[in-house]
Amino acid sequence: MYLDKILKDVKKKKELSTISDEFVQGIVEKHLRSNTKLKAFFEGHELKTLSRSTKYKEFIKKIRAELRKVYGVYAKENFEKRENFLREGRYVEILKSHLSTKERLDIYPQLYKKIWEITGKPKSILDLACGMNPFSLRYMNLEDVTYLAIDISKEDAKLINKFFKQEGVKGKAKVMNLLKIKEKNIFEKLPQFDVAFLFKFLDTTIIKSRKIGELLIKSIPAKWIVVSFSTKTIGQKEMKKANRDWIKKLCEKLGYEVKVLNFKNEIFYVIRK
Ligand SMILES: C[S@@+](CC[C@H](N)C(=O)[O-])C[C@H]1O[C@@H](n2cnc3c(N)ncnc32)[C@H](O)[C@@H]1O
């Protein structure tokens, strides 16, 4: 079927190869829904010769570009390198391999200390759109914690699961598409957590951040939710709208308390539901 072919071709690029099929398919389908002519073209075309057509090539490029925006651009090292770092226990190298965690390296000890001062030390953490953040566990200074990490890459989930096992942490990493919150409560089957992290997710380019933000914040099963945003662009320039006041307004509307922690490159909103 042409859809399987598209998925396979999109994922031929190494840096995109670990993203879950379901996530890629969602993006492909979204594009085809808004371009029914192209969909009909793909459906009517012989599969064997499809990759030779310009329309097909351009479509694959477009999907890859979108995926790079939400995922690829942050993942600096490839999977094998991270596996080696994991085996050698070089977790800082893994943190350095992802832009978001790399930038946070200097602030991690202070950051978690400040968060726990507000929330109290948690016994359970839900890390949403986690990237490599679970590898910062040692900076959290927690004795006994249950950890659930969620992102869209199967390979990253495997890596994080190995890490939990290696470190004897009661943790699990799962693949879940947070954008599905538009359709249903994806957290229905999860238990309640003390603290949830939603670091640097709501600004990822393809999502309508405010609406998704509201849906997520309302349904995340945690007493405390820590939402963060970058205050610098990927090119390290100061952002024009570094403050996300809409988060504060949203919390006011929902009757949630919110405290702000400002760090060098990142702003954190600590929300109490
Ligand atoms: C900027 S990175 C932040 C990673 C991590 N939260 C941190 O701050 O260190 C954004 C992350 O969101 C993940 N992501 C993007 N779209 C997603 C979705 N629909 N569902 C779950 N995770 C997603 C990406 O794979 C990536 O790891």
The ligand as an ORCA input file, in Angstrom:
! r2SCAN-3c Opt
* xyz 0 1
  C      12.476     20.100     22.397
  S      12.437     18.413     22.687
  C      12.338     18.419     24.472
  C      12.764     17.138     25.119
  C      12.700     17.113     26.638
  N      11.371     17.358     27.122
  C      13.634     18.134     27.212
  O      13.229     19.274     27.399
  O      14.787     17.786     27.481
  C      10.812     17.970     22.196
  C      10.513     16.519     22.381
  O       9.142     16.312     22.087
  C       9.007     15.054     21.463
  N       7.736     15.068     20.756
  C       7.414     15.783     19.646
  N       6.141     15.563     19.289
  C       5.651     14.664     20.197
  C       4.382     14.045     20.359
  N       3.387     14.310     19.531
  N       4.188     13.182     21.385
  C       5.200     12.909     22.248
  N       6.435     13.487     22.158
  C       6.648     14.342     21.134
  C      10.223     14.971     20.570
  O      10.503     13.649     20.190
  C      11.299     15.584     21.467
  O      11.953     14.607     22.239
*
